[in-house]
Structure formats: C-alpha cells, structure tokens
C-alpha cells in the first residue's frame, strides 16, 4: 500500500515538472516571436494620453522621430525609445527649452527704430550735444547749429590747443593778413585766459573761422553749404533759418519783439551806463530761446560772425556780416532779418563780435 502511494506522488511530481517545462517553453517561444511587446506595454503605461504611434508633432530640433528624448517622456506617443524625464501632455513635446540655434531669421523689422533726442530716426542723435538740429524735410534742409555763443572758456581751450599760433589753424586764403588769434589793445576785451561762461568777443572773422574749423564745424553760411554772398537772399541763409525756426518767426522767440527777453542792456536799463557793452553768461536768459528749441541768445549779448561776405583778396578789408545784434539797440530792432552788421573781415575792434558755429549732421 505504501509503495502504491509513493508511486502516485512521484507520478504527480513528474507531471508538475513536465507542465512547468511546457510553460517555460511556451513563454520563450512567444518572446522570440514578439520581442517588442514588453517595450510597447512600458511606453503605453507611462503616458497620460494619446495613442500608440509616432509623435503627431516631433521636436523641431529632432532629425527624425525621437529615439530617446532628453526633455520628458512622450505621453502615449508610441516611440520606441524611453524618455528620461518630465511628461508630455499627450503627443507633441510641449515644455523643453530650445537646444539649438534659431531655425529662421527674425519675423520682421524692429517695432520702432532708435530715436535720438531731436526725434530723428537713426542710430543716435543727429547733432552733437552742444548743437541743435535745424531741419525742414519739405525744404531738404538739415544742419546743426551751436546752442549758445562760443564761451571764453571754449575759446581759451582752442588757444591752448594751437599754442595761440595762427599757423597751426585752418584758415582760408582770405585770411592771409591774420597774424594773431587775440585782440587786447586796451583792456576792454577779454584777457583770453579766463575760463568763464561769458561769450568770447573782440575776435575777427578769421579767428572765428579758425575756431569753428578746430571744432570740426564751420561759420554759418549758405543753406547749400559754403560762403553766402553779402547781399544773398535770406531764404538761402543758414543763420537766418536757425533764428526763425525754419522761416517761421520774425524773432527767435516769436513774431513780436519782447523787451527783456534777451540780453540787450542798452534797452533793458537805458539809464545805467555801467551796462553798456556788458555781456551776460551764455544761455542765462531762458526767454531768449529759439528759433529751434534749445538755441539761446540769437538776439543780443554778442554779435555773431557768419560766412556771408564779399569776395576777399587776403587783405581783410572786404565786408562780412555779423548777426543777432549785441548790447546796443532794441529787441524790436534786432529781428532775425536785420542785415546791418557789415564789418570788415579784419576788424575785431568793435568789441562786440563773437562766434556761433554751424555744422553738418552726424
């Protein structure tokens, strides 16, 4: 009886062993036939949506379908490779940072170009900081003009830079007579050593020309450039254009002369002789602004040499025009169109003549 029981157990154990072997054999056969089934299950289980298959929208920087995205697991996109971080929201990758250069040029031009202080489009301001842009696009006029008359401090800088030597300056043939850049006959002119903000005066036309050339500028002349004839029309005059704001006003500050707006002490305080020929610091009369905003003292204070002359022969006796008036006269008299300031090119002795430069735009 015992032998029968033992035999029965051995038979059952052989049956279980045989069944196990058959199961393993079947599993190995299935794996051999369908090797990618585990990968498909893994990818499908890891996603949060979408159907198996290639990405609907592959990563822009991928040369082909992802094999192992570095920016998050694709959610149910059926890719064979296993993603290593993050999770897509069901198809196309949505959160990775750009990993390569831009794939195309900018979509369009800058929304707004650079604009300078004077409103002119471009890479910067149209004129240096010490100048104002005088412009009228309808007339094709565009140039720069000094904000103020040249100060004694600026003129002293010039004298030091050239060692007060005329030979080191740029002067035209009409200035063959000029042997000095200063004029101090009797103490009524500047010492030409004081660095102050009063306008320089007691300079002749050639001194003024040399100063403007040293600064990379020029004396104001014809709107088209160069010298303007002494009797040339006002509509071709740079200084007049700047004073009138582009031929718009009679005076720098408007259409009516205003007593006290600018420094004309003979009119402002006619009973005080101590004011005769006395200058004021440049730009110290805020109401004396114009024709363009930011320009000061185009009426009163010092007269201003311009490149509006008769032809010269080097003797300096021909006439040139000074503009803007000085410390004598009246506001009504010194309108922008006043052309009475005819002075010999070689004559600084009137004690009134100073400098204002014009220049080309940058």
Phi, psi and omega in degrees: 000315177300318181296327180292320180294315179300318180296323180294318179297316181298324180294318179296319180296320178296322178297316179296319180297318179296319180296319179297317179298319179297321180295316179298318180299318180294319180296317179297322180294317180296316180299322180293328183276326184232074187289339187265359181302315180298321180296318179298319180295315181299312183295317182295321182289333185279342185274163180252007179170176178089169181247159180297145180140181181289158178305139175292325176225097182296162174303140183300323185275354179287134176287332178211188179302143182305137168253332173200082181305142178261005186240023178129150181286136176288135182274095174071032182265001172077012179289146182289318182292157180260122177287152189248006179187156178068189178206130175283161185261030169117040177148252184291145177297137186237353190227002184283148176285153176300134182244008180214180181291163176304142183273356180199171180289169176305149184294333182192182181289168175305145180299319179221130178290165176299141180232127179281173181303332182268007177086001181276129179291147180150193183274358181179187181295153182282339184225158174300164184299331183270011180229165179240145179277116175260116192213144167212103185295330181292335178259001183058040179250129179201114178205175180248149178221141181303140178295324182224172169296152179296132181276162175298325178298316180293324180290323176297320176303316179298314180300318180294321183294327182254010180056032180056027185254114180303325183296340180268009181247165179261110179225146182282171180302332180297347182257023180301332180289337194284121182243356183213149178259005180225160179215109183223071186283326189214017178086358179271356177255165177302155177285347182059029173223357183264122180271086181230176185262014172282153180291143173288145175211184189061043173238145177272178185300320183290326174298316180296317178300313182296321179298310182299319179297321178299324179276004182076026181236200179205162169291144179294128182225237182279146178301330180271003180100150177084190183286142175253137179299148183304325181256020181295153181294148181298334181288357177243017190252118179300312182300317180295320178300315180293318182295324185264007181064037181086042179066033183256334185230164179274324179242165181303326187258002180156201185260356179234139176291135184239115178297130178089351179294323181237171185274093174231077189300331179298329177271317186293322180225070188295342182265000182249098183294344180293342180276349181302129176065014179270131181266161176243153176306142183297142177072012184272358175248093186298336179281351180265056183247138178126180359299324175266146179305134178100353176262135182233151171066035173280001170229134177079188181065251177254146170289159187233120177298143173231164178271061180230094194220160165285159177301144182244162180235011179098353178272339179080011183272348180290159184272141170232164186257131166257150186230160171092356180074189181205222187270358177249164179098212182210163178299318181294325182288319186271056173288163184301331185275000182295124182239037182270349187279063179267118186226144177299140183304328185264015188246102174264001193285353179291348175068013184238343194276125179238205190223138163220133184256154168246172180191167178283154176291159182286000000 
